[in-house]
Amino acid sequence: MADREAETEDLNSEVKDQLDAVQGVLAHTLRVDDRISFNSLRNRSAFEPFKLPSALVSKPAPTPAVVEPLSWMQKLIPGASSKHARAVEANRASHASALAEHERVEATKAAATAKALDEHAQRKAAFEAEQQRRNAEVDEFEADYRAKDADAVVAYNEMVLSRSEYPEQGFPQNFRLAYNAASSELVVEYELPLSSVIPAEAEYRYIKSRDEIESKARKLADTRKLYQDLVASVSLRTLHELFEADQADALALVTFTGILDTLDPATGREVRVPVISVRAPKAEFEKIRLDKVDKVVCLRNLGSHVSSRPDELQAVKPIVEFDMVDRRFIEQGDALSGLESRPNLMDLTPSEFEVLVSNLFGKMGLETKLTRSSRDGGVDAVAFDARPVLGGKVVIQAKRYRDTVGVSAVRDLYGTMLNEGASKGILVCTSGYGTDAYNFSKDKPLELIDGGGLLYLLREHAGTHARIAS
C-alpha cells in the first residue's frame, strides 16, 4: 500500500510539474536577458600549447661502468693484470656501444620532436586562420546587423528565438521570419504547441479499498482556459524576446502570427491554422508590465486577432500574410485610374501592363504584390486568396503580346508556381493561347485569361471599358 501511495504522489507531482512548466512559459523569459552577445559568438580561445610526448623526452647519456683497480695483493696473482685489462677494455667497448645507441635514439627523438613541432605549428596556424575567419564573419555580421541589413536582422532574430528555452515536450519552436526594412517591421510566423500539452489529468487518487490508482480528468473548460493562456503566453513571450534583444533598434514593429500545424480531425488532412495574430509597436509594448498583465486582455488591447477556440482549430485572419512579405515586392502604383486616357491596352508598356493586371486582381478581392523585374520570366505579381480551403498563394504572370501565347509560357508559369509553393498560377495576355497551351494547363491548377477575358474582367471589376488594338 505504501508503494502505491508513493506512486500516486509521483504521478501527481509529474502532472504539477507539467502544468507549472506550461503556466510558467512567459514568466521564464522575464528572468532571461535575450540579447545575443556578439563576443560570445567570437572564438577567443588559445590554441593548446605544444606538449612533448613522454616517449620523446630526452634521456641522459649512459655512463661507463666502474671497473675497480687491482689492489697490490691482487696484482701478485698470476694472470690477474691481464684479466683486469680485458675487463677494462670490455667495459670501454660496451659503453661506446651504449653511447652510440643512445645517440641514435636521441637523433630519432629529435627528428620526431621536430616533426611534432612542425605539425603542431601547422595545426595552430590553421586554427588561428579559422579563428580569424570566424571572427571576421562575426564582425561583418554585427556590422550588417547594426546597419539594419535585412538578412542580418533576420539571422540575428532567428538566433534569438532558437535560443529560447521552452519545455522539452510539445513545443516545436518552428518559425519563419521576414523583415521589411522600409517600415522596420519584423514579421513572424510561429508554430504553437497543440492543446495536448495541457495535462489531460487533473489529479490521481489512490483507492485503498480496490488497491487502484484512479485518474480524474481535467474539465474541458479548464483545459480550454489553460490553453488560451498558453497561446497568449507564447505570443507575448516571442514579442518580448524580440524587442528585448533588439540591440540595433531595428524593430519598430513586430507582427506575430501563431499557427497550429496539425491534422484536421474532420478530414484527416494536414492543416496550418492561424489562431492568433498581433502587430505590436515596440514603443507601446515596452511599457507593458508583463509580470502583472492578464495575457489575453493584454493581447486584445494591442488589437490582436485571437481565436476563441484555438483547441478546436478556429482560425483568425492574419494581420499580415507571411507569404506576402517578400523583398522582391515593389510599390505597384495605380494603372487603372489613368486607363481611361489610354483605353488601348497595347499602348501600355510591359511594366505598365503588369501594374494594371496586379491592380485588377486587387479589385477582385485578392491581396496583390508586384515583384521586381527579372530576366528569368518569373513571377510578375503574387496574390493571396484569403478564402479557407480554396484560397492560398497565387502567382500571376502578365504578357502584353500581339501573337498567340505558346505552350512554353504556360510551362514556365507552372514551374514558377511549383517553385513558389503556390496553390494556383494565372497567366494573363492581350492575345490568345494555342491548343498546346490549353492542353498543358488541363487538369493543373492553372488559369489562362486571354485578351477577351481580360477586357471582361476590367469591365466587371474595375468599370473600365478598354480595348486591345494593334
PAGUMAR-245820 format. One record per residue (C-alpha): residue number from 1; x, y, z. Coordinates in pm, 1 decimal, decimal comma, m for minus. Each point is the difference from the previous one (the first is absolute). Layout:
BEGIN
PT  nr        u        v        w
PT NUM        X        Y        Z
...
***
This chain:
BEGIN
PT  nr        u        v        w
PT   1      0,0      0,0      0,0
PT   2    280,8    238,7     84,6
PT   3    150,7    m58,9   m347,1
PT   4   m331,3     77,9   m170,0
PT   5    m42,1    318,3    200,5
PT   6    352,7    102,4    m93,6
PT   7    m79,1    m74,9   m365,9
PT   8   m309,9    220,0     24,6
PT   9    207,4    282,5    144,9
PT  10    250,7    m35,1   m284,8
PT  11   m276,6     16,0   m262,6
PT  12   m151,3    310,2    159,4
PT  13    343,0    157,5     22,0
PT  14     56,5    m69,3   m370,5
PT  15   m332,5    162,3    m92,7
PT  16     85,4    303,0    214,8
PT  17    342,7     34,5   m160,9
PT  18   m153,3    m14,9   m349,8
PT  19   m259,5    258,3     89,0
PT  20    252,8    227,3    171,0
PT  21    220,5    m12,4   m311,7
PT  22   m292,1     92,0   m226,2
PT  23   m124,7    278,4    226,8
PT  24    351,2    135,5     51,3
PT  25     81,0     49,8   m368,9
PT  26    m22,8    379,3     14,8
PT  27    149,5     41,5    346,8
PT  28    303,2   m205,9   m103,8
PT  29    110,2    245,3   m268,1
PT  30    m31,6    299,3    231,5
PT  31    291,6   m139,9    200,2
PT  32    223,2    m24,0   m309,4
PT  33    198,8    260,5   m192,7
PT  34    m94,1    m82,1   m358,7
PT  35    266,2    213,4   m165,7
PT  36    261,0   m187,2   m201,7
PT  37    356,0     78,1    105,5
PT  38    208,2     31,5   m314,4
PT  39    311,0    m59,3    210,2
PT  40   m140,3   m340,1     93,4
PT  41    m14,9    m82,8   m371,1
PT  42    366,9     80,6    m48,3
PT  43    265,7   m262,4     63,7
PT  44    243,9    140,6    255,8
PT  45    152,9   m330,0    111,4
PT  46    375,8    m57,6    m15,2
PT  47    138,2   m297,2   m187,0
PT  48    121,0   m273,7    229,1
PT  49    376,0     33,2     68,6
PT  50    240,1   m258,5   m132,1
PT  51     43,9   m290,9    236,7
PT  52    289,2   m233,7    m66,5
PT  53   m108,2   m366,7      8,8
PT  54    165,6   m187,3    282,8
PT  55    153,8   m242,8   m250,5
PT  56    194,2    289,4   m156,4
PT  57    140,4    140,2    323,8
PT  58    379,4      2,6    m18,0
PT  59    194,2   m229,2    232,3
PT  60    352,8     57,9    132,9
PT  61    289,6   m175,0   m168,2
PT  62    108,5   m328,5    155,3
PT  63    305,9      6,5    226,5
PT  64    266,9   m272,1     m9,9
PT  65     m4,2   m268,1    265,0
PT  66    266,6     32,8    265,3
PT  67    277,2   m260,7    m10,1
PT  68    183,2      6,8    333,1
PT  69    379,1      9,0    m29,3
PT  70    197,4   m298,7    131,2
PT  71    141,3     16,2    344,6
PT  72    370,7    m79,5     48,6
PT  73    m84,1   m340,0    131,4
PT  74   m223,5    m75,1   m304,7
PT  75    283,4     98,3   m228,0
PT  76    211,7   m279,6    151,7
PT  77   m247,3   m258,0   m128,9
PT  78    121,0   m145,7   m329,3
PT  79   m218,5    117,1   m297,2
PT  80   m197,8    250,0    208,8
PT  81    141,4    303,7   m179,2
PT  82    m79,0   m130,2   m346,7
PT  83   m349,1   m102,1    110,4
PT  84    m57,1    347,1    145,2
PT  85    123,3    160,8   m318,4
PT  86   m250,4   m205,9   m202,9
PT  87   m280,3    105,1    235,6
PT  88     94,5    367,0    m39,4
PT  89     m1,7    m36,6   m382,1
PT  90   m332,5   m184,1      1,2
PT  91   m151,3    272,0    217,7
PT  92    131,9    269,6   m231,6
PT  93   m140,9   m178,7   m306,8
PT  94   m338,1    m54,7    167,0
PT  95    m23,0    364,6     96,2
PT  96     95,5    110,4   m349,8
PT  97   m275,6   m221,8   m144,7
PT  98   m258,3    123,0    251,1
PT  99    102,9    357,7    m72,2
PT 100    m38,6    m52,4   m373,3
PT 101   m346,3   m154,4     48,6
PT 102   m100,3    288,0    228,7
PT 103    110,8    251,4   m260,8
PT 104   m198,6   m186,1   m268,7
PT 105   m313,4     m8,2    217,9
PT 106     40,5    366,8     92,0
PT 107     43,5     92,1   m364,8
PT 108   m322,2   m188,2    m82,1
PT 109   m176,5    177,6    285,4
PT 110    129,9    336,1   m118,1
PT 111   m132,3    m65,8   m351,4
PT 112   m336,2   m112,8    138,4
PT 113    m10,4    303,6    229,8
PT 114     74,2    232,5   m290,4
PT 115   m277,6   m166,0   m202,6
PT 116   m243,2     24,7    292,4
PT 117     88,7    366,9     48,7
PT 118    m51,0     65,2   m371,4
PT 119   m336,6   m178,4      0,6
PT 120   m103,0    192,2    312,0
PT 121    101,0    325,7   m167,0
PT 122   m206,5    m92,1   m306,4
PT 123   m303,1    m86,3    213,1
PT 124     42,1    323,8    193,6
PT 125     24,0    201,2   m320,8
PT 126   m312,5   m170,8   m136,8
PT 127   m180,5     56,4    330,4
PT 128     92,1    367,4      8,9
PT 129    m93,8     46,5   m365,9
PT 130   m340,4   m159,2     62,6
PT 131    m33,3    205,0    317,4
PT 132     74,0    319,6   m191,5
PT 133   m242,3   m100,8   m275,7
PT 134   m275,8    m73,4    248,2
PT 135     60,2    318,2    197,4
PT 136      6,8    202,0   m321,1
PT 137   m336,3   m153,2    m91,6
PT 138   m136,5     93,7    343,1
PT 139    139,1    352,9    m40,1
PT 140   m166,6     27,3   m341,0
PT 141   m322,5   m148,2    136,3
PT 142     m4,0    247,2    288,5
PT 143     74,0    293,1   m231,9
PT 144   m275,2   m108,0   m241,1
PT 145   m243,5    m51,0    286,2
PT 146     69,2    339,1    153,1
PT 147    m37,5    151,1   m348,4
PT 148   m343,9   m170,2     m9,0
PT 149     77,7   m215,4   m300,6
PT 150   m314,2   m210,4    m56,0
PT 151    177,6   m337,6    m21,0
PT 152    205,3     74,7    311,8
PT 153   m305,6    116,4    195,2
PT 154   m181,9   m322,1    m90,6
PT 155    302,5   m217,3     85,4
PT 156     48,6    174,8    335,2
PT 157   m362,5    m41,0    100,6
PT 158      1,4   m362,4   m112,0
PT 159    281,5    m51,4    250,6
PT 160   m204,3    174,7    269,5
PT 161   m301,4   m225,9    m48,1
PT 162    209,2   m315,4    m47,2
PT 163    173,0     57,1    333,9
PT 164   m325,6     45,0    187,8
PT 165    m41,1   m285,0    248,9
PT 166   m342,6   m161,2      7,3
PT 167   m116,9   m324,1    164,9
PT 168    142,2   m296,7   m189,2
PT 169   m325,8   m171,0    m91,7
PT 170   m264,3    145,3   m229,3
PT 171    162,4    332,6    m91,3
PT 172    116,5    m23,1   m363,4
PT 173    172,3    343,2    m16,9
PT 174    m33,8     10,3   m378,5
PT 175    m28,7    346,1   m149,9
PT 176     52,2    218,0   m305,5
PT 177    119,4    360,5      3,1
PT 178     m5,5    278,6   m256,5
PT 179    116,7    359,9     38,4
PT 180   m132,1    311,1   m170,5
PT 181    280,1    254,7     30,3
PT 182   m215,9    286,1   m126,7
PT 183   m239,8    m28,5    294,5
PT 184    246,0   m165,5    244,8
PT 185   m252,2   m280,4     37,9
PT 186     83,5   m359,8     81,3
PT 187   m266,6   m247,9   m104,5
PT 188     m6,9   m325,7    194,8
PT 189   m191,4   m316,1    m76,5
PT 190     36,3   m227,1    303,0
PT 191   m117,2   m357,1     49,2
PT 192   m181,7    m28,3    330,9
PT 193    m24,8   m306,0    225,3
PT 194   m319,0   m201,5    m35,0
PT 195   m259,6    m19,0    276,6
PT 196    130,0   m349,1     84,3
PT 197    281,5    165,5    202,1
PT 198   m259,1     73,6    269,2
PT 199     m5,2   m307,6    228,6
PT 200   m324,7   m190,6    m56,2
PT 201     m5,4   m111,0    362,2
PT 202    m84,1    242,1    277,3
PT 203    122,3   m235,7    272,7
PT 204     51,2   m362,3    106,0
PT 205   m152,9   m166,0    306,4
PT 206     81,0   m326,3    170,3
PT 207   m312,4   m208,6     75,1
PT 208    101,8   m209,8    296,9
PT 209   m304,5   m231,4    m13,0
PT 210     80,7   m106,9   m356,5
PT 211    374,0     49,7     23,5
PT 212    m19,1    203,8   m320,8
PT 213    127,0    337,6   m118,3
PT 214   m280,6    197,3   m159,9
PT 215     45,1    306,1   m221,8
PT 216   m234,3    297,0     m3,7
PT 217    m36,6    164,7   m340,7
PT 218     48,5    373,4    m27,3
PT 219   m317,0    192,4    m78,3
PT 220    m30,4    105,2   m363,9
PT 221    m61,7    360,7    100,6
PT 222    318,0     m0,9    210,0
PT 223    202,9   m148,9   m285,5
PT 224   m129,0    262,6   m242,0
PT 225     82,1    281,7    239,9
PT 226    349,2   m134,7     64,3
PT 227     62,8    m44,3   m369,9
PT 228   m120,7    351,0    m88,1
PT 229    233,9    129,7    269,2
PT 230    286,9   m201,8   m150,2
PT 231    m64,2    134,1   m351,5
PT 232      4,0    351,2    142,4
PT 233    315,9    m76,7    200,8
PT 234    197,3   m122,4   m301,6
PT 235   m114,3    302,0   m202,5
PT 236     96,6    254,5    265,0
PT 237    321,3   m186,1     76,1
PT 238    109,1      9,8   m363,6
PT 239    m73,6    372,3    m28,0
PT 240    187,4     65,5    324,5
PT 241    305,1   m202,4   m106,2
PT 242     26,0    172,6   m336,6
PT 243    m39,5    350,8    138,2
PT 244    232,4    m58,4    295,4
PT 245    268,3   m142,1   m229,0
PT 246    m27,8    292,9   m245,2
PT 247    346,0    151,1     51,0
PT 248      2,8    173,4   m339,0
PT 249   m340,1    161,1     54,5
PT 250   m100,9   m164,8   m325,9
PT 251   m350,1    m95,5    110,0
PT 252   m262,4    270,3     15,1
PT 253   m271,4   m262,1    m46,7
PT 254    m31,6   m373,5     40,0
PT 255   m291,3   m180,5   m157,6
PT 256    m50,2   m341,6    153,2
PT 257   m225,3   m271,8   m135,8
PT 258    m29,5   m321,3    199,6
PT 259    m99,9   m305,8   m199,5
PT 260    m93,3   m357,5     75,4
PT 261    153,4   m255,7   m234,8
PT 262   m207,1   m312,5     49,8
PT 263   m261,5   m233,7   m145,2
PT 264   m355,7    112,6    m50,0
PT 265   m208,4   m252,6    200,0
PT 266   m287,1     47,1   m245,8
PT 267    200,4    m89,7   m312,2
PT 268    321,1   m160,3    125,4
PT 269    195,6    239,4   m220,0
PT 270    293,7    215,9    104,0
PT 271    m98,5    358,1     76,1
PT 272    178,5    318,5    106,4
PT 273   m245,5    204,0    201,8
PT 274     74,2    355,7    120,1
PT 275   m151,5     41,4    347,2
PT 276    153,9    327,8    110,1
PT 277    139,1    302,5   m182,7
PT 278    128,8    319,1    157,7
PT 279    196,4    302,7   m120,9
PT 280    183,6    167,5    288,2
PT 281    187,0    331,7    m14,9
PT 282    319,7    m19,0    201,4
PT 283    m56,1    331,6    178,3
PT 284   m342,5   m109,5    118,2
PT 285     97,2   m358,6     86,6
PT 286    295,3     98,2    217,3
PT 287   m234,1    188,7    233,1
PT 288   m188,5   m319,1     84,3
PT 289     80,2   m171,8    331,5
PT 290    m21,0   m358,1   m114,5
PT 291     30,3   m135,4    353,1
PT 292   m326,0    172,5     96,4
PT 293   m227,0    m24,7   m304,7
PT 294   m289,8   m223,8    m88,1
PT 295    156,4   m145,8   m311,7
PT 296   m314,2    m39,3   m210,6
PT 297   m124,8    347,9     90,3
PT 298    344,5    143,8    m72,9
PT 299      0,8   m147,1   m349,6
PT 300   m349,8    123,6    m74,4
PT 301    105,7    345,9    114,3
PT 302    277,0    m18,5   m261,1
PT 303   m267,5    m56,9   m263,2
PT 304     82,7   m364,6    m56,7
PT 305   m217,7   m253,5   m174,0
PT 306    m41,2   m282,6    250,8
PT 307   m185,8   m324,1    m61,5
PT 308   m261,3    m70,0    263,7
PT 309     40,5   m374,6    m63,0
PT 310    361,4    m71,1    m96,7
PT 311    m41,3   m354,0    134,0
PT 312   m269,1    m54,2   m264,7
PT 313    217,3    148,0   m278,2
PT 314   m218,5    308,2    m31,1
PT 315    203,6    226,8   m228,0
PT 316     52,7    375,6     m3,5
PT 317    110,2    221,3   m288,1
PT 318    372,7     82,2     22,8
PT 319     73,8    370,7     17,7
PT 320    276,2    m62,3   m253,9
PT 321     11,7   m305,5   m224,6
PT 322    354,4   m129,1     34,6
PT 323     18,6   m110,0   m362,8
PT 324    m74,2    358,0   m100,9
PT 325    320,0    124,9    164,6
PT 326    271,9    m13,8   m262,4
PT 327    280,1    242,0    m83,7
PT 328    m78,4    m48,5   m366,9
PT 329   m325,3    188,7     52,7
PT 330    m10,0    362,9   m110,6
PT 331   m249,5    284,4      8,9
PT 332   m231,4    m70,4   m288,7
PT 333   m174,3    334,5    m50,0
PT 334   m344,4     35,1   m153,3
PT 335    m33,6    m77,4   m369,6
PT 336   m377,9    m31,0      0,3
PT 337    m79,2    360,6     86,5
PT 338    192,1    130,0   m300,1
PT 339   m118,0   m261,0   m245,3
PT 340   m290,5    203,8   m137,7
PT 341    243,7    239,3   m159,6
PT 342    160,8   m291,5   m187,4
PT 343   m269,9   m265,7    m41,0
PT 344    209,5   m208,4   m239,6
PT 345    192,8   m253,3    208,9
PT 346    260,6    m36,3   m272,2
PT 347    105,2    360,4     62,9
PT 348    121,5    m99,9    347,3
PT 349    362,6    m89,9     57,7
PT 350     61,9   m356,9    126,5
PT 351     63,6    138,9    351,4
PT 352   m319,2    204,1     m7,5
PT 353   m192,1   m305,0   m116,1
PT 354    134,5   m203,0    293,8
PT 355   m113,6    274,2    239,7
PT 356   m342,5      2,4   m165,4
PT 357    m42,5   m374,5     43,7
PT 358    113,7     18,8    362,5
PT 359   m246,3    285,6     67,1
PT 360   m279,2   m200,6   m163,6
PT 361     45,5   m300,9    226,8
PT 362      8,1    235,9    295,9
PT 363   m340,6    127,6   m108,7
PT 364   m115,6   m361,5    m16,5
PT 365     66,9    m41,0    372,7
PT 366    350,9   m144,0     m0,1
PT 367    289,5    151,3    189,5
PT 368    253,5     57,1   m275,5
PT 369    368,4     87,5     m2,7
PT 370    197,8     93,2   m310,9
PT 371    350,8   m145,0    m29,2
PT 372    314,8    156,7   m136,4
PT 373     78,8    m62,0   m364,0
PT 374    211,0   m308,8    m59,0
PT 375    163,3   m153,7   m303,4
PT 376   m116,3   m351,9     72,5
PT 377   m364,0     43,6    m97,3
PT 378   m102,2    m57,9    359,7
PT 379   m279,2    140,3    210,5
PT 380   m146,9    338,4    m98,9
PT 381   m237,1     15,8    295,1
PT 382    m88,6   m208,6    303,4
PT 383   m351,6     m2,6    139,9
PT 384   m148,8   m159,0    306,4
PT 385   m351,5   m134,8      1,3
PT 386   m118,5      5,3    362,5
PT 387   m292,7   m236,9    m55,6
PT 388     22,8   m316,3    213,6
PT 389     63,2   m329,4   m182,9
PT 390    m13,1    160,7   m347,8
PT 391    243,6    280,6     73,9
PT 392    374,9     22,3     21,6
PT 393    296,1    151,1   m180,2
PT 394    m50,3     82,3   m368,9
PT 395    270,8     93,1   m251,1
PT 396    m97,2    222,0   m290,2
PT 397    184,6     66,8   m325,6
PT 398   m105,1    266,3   m246,7
PT 399     87,2    m11,3   m372,8
PT 400    m73,6    301,1   m221,1
PT 401     27,9   m200,7   m319,9
PT 402   m134,9     53,6   m348,4
PT 403     64,6   m359,3   m104,8
PT 404   m149,8   m320,6    134,2
PT 405    156,6   m112,9    329,1
PT 406    159,6   m342,2    m36,2
PT 407     29,5   m292,6    235,8
PT 408    350,2     98,3    117,3
PT 409   m138,1    301,9    189,3
PT 410   m255,6   m224,6    171,9
PT 411    271,0   m250,3     92,2
PT 412    207,0    284,7    146,7
PT 413   m297,7    113,2    205,1
PT 414    m53,3   m350,4    136,1
PT 415    365,4    m34,3     96,2
PT 416     m7,3    338,5    170,4
PT 417   m316,3    m95,9    186,3
PT 418    167,6   m314,2    135,5
PT 419    319,6    186,0     94,8
PT 420   m200,4    264,7    185,2
PT 421   m205,5   m259,7    186,9
PT 422   m316,7    160,6   m135,0
PT 423   m337,5   m167,9    m23,9
PT 424    m91,4    156,5   m335,7
PT 425    152,7    170,1   m301,7
PT 426   m168,6    256,7   m224,6
PT 427    125,6    112,7   m340,9
PT 428   m153,9    315,7   m144,4
PT 429     64,4    110,9   m357,8
PT 430   m133,4    250,6   m251,8
PT 431    m17,6   m258,2   m278,4
PT 432   m100,2   m366,2     22,5
PT 433    141,3   m346,7     64,9
PT 434     79,4   m290,1   m228,4
PT 435   m151,1   m345,3     28,8
PT 436    319,0   m139,1    157,7
PT 437    m18,4    263,8    272,8
PT 438   m356,2    m94,9     90,8
PT 439     83,5   m371,4    m13,0
PT 440    295,6     46,0    234,7
PT 441   m204,8    198,1    253,8
PT 442   m276,3   m256,4      6,8
PT 443    m29,9   m176,4    339,0
PT 444    255,8    241,2    151,1
PT 445    m68,2    288,6    239,9
PT 446     59,3    247,6   m284,0
PT 447   m234,4    260,0   m141,5
PT 448     56,2    159,8   m340,5
PT 449   m168,2    337,1    m54,6
PT 450      8,2    123,5   m358,7
PT 451    m54,0    351,3   m131,2
PT 452   m377,4    m33,7    m10,7
PT 453    m12,5   m135,2    353,7
PT 454    221,8    284,5    118,8
PT 455   m225,5    264,7   m153,2
PT 456   m300,8   m167,0    167,1
PT 457    169,1      0,6    341,4
PT 458    101,1    365,0    m37,4
PT 459   m357,6     92,9    m84,6
PT 460   m160,3   m209,0    276,8
PT 461    241,0     70,5    286,4
PT 462    157,7    337,0    m85,6
PT 463   m273,6    161,7   m204,0
PT 464    251,4     59,4   m279,7
PT 465    m96,7    m35,2   m367,2
PT 466    339,6    m65,8   m153,0
PT 467     88,5   m145,1   m338,7
PT 468    285,6   m193,2   m158,0
PT 469    102,4    135,0   m340,5
PT 470    328,5    m36,1   m181,1
***
